[in-house]
Amino acid sequence: MTEEKKDRDVGSVRTWEVVVASLFLAFGAIVMWDSKRLGASWADDGPQAGYFPFYIGVLICGSAIANLITAFGHDEGLRKGFVSWQQLRLVLIIMIPSTVYVFFIANPWMELGIYVASAIYIAFFMRYLASYSWGKIAAVSIGTMVTFFVMFEIWFKVPLPKGPLETWLGFN
């Protein structure tokens, strides 16, 4: 990436206000639609399952519309650059591995469980961002997850998502 591109902005504040408000509007509309499917009115015995989620969806949509109206206003501050490529790169260094981490915990086709995924996540950041030796990485990432496993699964009896390693070790 050239120096000129690193310093260039990635969209304006207005552009990103519109993008995010539109996403929230779509999300709120989905919440409202699905709440109607569940029943969003008041029944004889109280609120139906979708009653409160429906009104949360209404609030989300209302807020998104208010943000869209503000974004299309004539405020000159909304025309300035939102983020430079260099700043965006720093955000993506954290966001992409975090997304992959959640995928490895929650994806039914590649479910590693929270402990193995967390050990890999810690190891990745220790190596990529801080260049620690593999011995330190193994000690910290595995040691931390063994400590959390003992604390949550054995002491507190709080079951967290497990993967094939925990099943192989006899924990279900």
C-alpha positions as CSV (number, residue, x, y, z in Angstrom):
1,M,0.0,0.0,0.0
2,T,1.5,3.3,-1.0
3,E,2.0,6.2,1.4
4,E,-0.6,8.2,-0.4
5,K,-3.2,5.5,0.1
6,K,-2.3,5.0,3.8
7,D,-3.1,8.7,4.4
8,R,-6.3,8.7,2.4
9,D,-9.7,8.6,4.2
10,V,-12.0,5.6,4.0
11,G,-15.3,7.4,3.3
12,S,-16.8,10.4,5.0
13,V,-18.5,10.6,8.4
14,R,-21.8,11.1,6.5
15,T,-21.2,7.9,4.4
16,W,-20.6,5.7,7.5
17,E,-23.4,7.3,9.4
18,V,-25.8,6.3,6.6
19,V,-24.3,2.8,6.3
20,V,-24.6,2.1,10.0
21,A,-28.0,3.6,10.4
22,S,-29.2,1.6,7.5
23,L,-27.9,-1.6,9.0
24,F,-29.6,-0.8,12.3
25,L,-32.8,0.0,10.5
26,A,-32.7,-3.4,8.8
27,F,-31.9,-5.1,12.0
28,G,-34.8,-3.4,13.8
29,A,-37.2,-4.3,11.0
30,I,-36.2,-7.9,11.3
31,V,-36.7,-7.9,15.0
32,M,-40.2,-6.3,14.6
33,W,-41.1,-8.8,11.8
34,D,-40.1,-11.8,13.8
35,S,-41.7,-10.5,16.9
36,K,-45.0,-10.2,15.0
37,R,-44.6,-13.9,14.0
38,L,-44.2,-14.8,17.7
39,G,-47.1,-12.7,18.8
40,A,-46.4,-9.1,19.7
41,S,-49.7,-8.2,21.4
42,W,-51.2,-8.5,24.8
43,A,-52.9,-11.8,25.6
44,D,-55.4,-12.7,28.4
45,D,-52.5,-13.9,30.5
46,G,-50.1,-11.0,29.8
47,P,-47.7,-10.1,27.0
48,Q,-47.0,-12.6,24.2
49,A,-43.5,-13.8,23.5
50,G,-42.8,-11.1,20.9
51,Y,-44.3,-8.2,22.8
52,F,-41.2,-6.7,24.3
53,P,-38.8,-7.6,21.4
54,F,-41.3,-5.8,19.1
55,Y,-41.0,-2.6,20.9
56,I,-37.3,-2.9,21.2
57,G,-37.3,-3.2,17.4
58,V,-39.5,-0.1,17.2
59,L,-36.9,1.8,19.3
60,I,-34.0,0.6,17.2
61,C,-35.8,1.6,14.0
62,G,-36.7,5.0,15.4
63,S,-33.1,5.6,16.5
64,A,-31.9,4.5,13.0
65,I,-34.3,6.9,11.3
66,A,-33.2,9.8,13.6
67,N,-29.6,9.0,12.7
68,L,-30.4,8.9,8.9
69,I,-32.2,12.3,9.2
70,T,-29.1,13.7,11.0
71,A,-26.7,12.2,8.4
72,F,-28.6,13.9,5.6
73,G,-28.5,17.3,7.3
74,H,-26.3,20.1,6.3
75,D,-23.6,19.8,9.0
76,E,-20.2,20.4,7.4
77,G,-18.6,18.2,10.0
78,L,-20.2,15.2,8.4
79,R,-18.2,15.7,5.2
80,K,-14.8,15.2,6.8
81,G,-13.0,11.9,6.5
82,F,-14.1,9.2,8.9
83,V,-10.9,7.1,9.2
84,S,-7.6,6.7,7.4
85,W,-6.4,3.5,5.9
86,Q,-3.7,3.2,8.6
87,Q,-6.3,3.6,11.4
88,L,-8.7,1.1,9.7
89,R,-5.8,-1.4,9.5
90,L,-5.3,-1.2,13.3
91,V,-9.0,-1.8,13.9
92,L,-9.0,-4.8,11.5
93,I,-6.0,-6.3,13.2
94,I,-8.3,-6.9,16.2
95,M,-11.6,-7.3,14.5
96,I,-10.8,-10.0,12.1
97,P,-9.2,-12.4,14.5
98,S,-12.0,-11.7,17.0
99,T,-14.6,-12.7,14.4
100,V,-12.7,-15.9,13.6
101,Y,-12.5,-16.6,17.3
102,V,-16.3,-16.4,17.7
103,F,-16.7,-18.5,14.5
104,F,-14.6,-21.3,16.0
105,I,-16.6,-21.2,19.2
106,A,-20.1,-21.1,17.7
107,N,-19.9,-22.7,14.3
108,P,-21.4,-26.3,14.4
109,W,-19.1,-27.5,11.6
110,M,-15.9,-26.3,13.2
111,E,-16.7,-26.1,16.8
112,L,-13.5,-26.1,18.8
113,G,-15.1,-25.0,22.1
114,I,-14.3,-21.9,24.1
115,Y,-11.2,-23.3,25.7
116,V,-9.3,-24.4,22.6
117,A,-10.4,-21.4,20.6
118,S,-9.3,-19.1,23.4
119,A,-5.9,-20.7,23.6
120,I,-5.4,-20.2,19.9
121,Y,-6.7,-16.6,20.1
122,I,-4.3,-15.8,22.9
123,A,-1.4,-17.5,21.1
124,F,-2.1,-15.7,17.9
125,F,-2.0,-12.2,19.5
126,M,1.1,-13.1,21.6
127,R,3.0,-14.2,18.5
128,Y,1.6,-11.7,15.9
129,L,1.5,-8.5,18.0
130,A,4.3,-9.1,20.5
131,S,6.5,-11.8,19.0
132,Y,6.8,-13.8,22.2
133,S,8.7,-17.1,22.0
134,W,6.7,-20.3,21.5
135,G,7.5,-21.5,25.0
136,K,6.0,-18.4,26.6
137,I,3.0,-18.5,24.2
138,A,2.3,-22.2,25.2
139,A,2.7,-21.5,28.9
140,V,0.4,-18.5,28.9
141,S,-2.3,-19.6,26.5
142,I,-2.6,-23.2,27.7
143,G,-2.1,-22.2,31.4
144,T,-4.8,-19.6,31.2
145,M,-7.3,-21.9,29.6
146,V,-6.6,-24.8,32.1
147,T,-7.1,-22.3,34.9
148,F,-10.4,-21.1,33.4
149,F,-11.5,-24.7,32.8
150,V,-10.9,-25.6,36.4
151,M,-12.5,-22.5,37.6
152,F,-15.7,-22.6,35.5
153,E,-16.2,-26.3,34.8
154,I,-15.1,-27.8,38.1
155,W,-15.4,-25.2,40.8
156,F,-18.3,-23.0,39.7
157,K,-20.1,-25.8,37.7
158,V,-20.7,-23.4,34.8
159,P,-20.8,-25.4,31.5
160,L,-19.2,-23.4,28.7
161,P,-19.2,-24.5,25.0
162,K,-16.8,-27.5,24.7
163,G,-15.2,-29.0,21.6
164,P,-13.8,-32.4,20.7
165,L,-10.8,-32.1,23.0
166,E,-12.9,-31.8,26.1
167,T,-15.1,-34.6,24.9
168,W,-12.0,-36.8,24.3
169,L,-10.8,-35.9,27.9
170,G,-14.2,-37.1,29.3
171,F,-15.9,-33.8,29.9
172,N,-19.3,-33.3,28.2
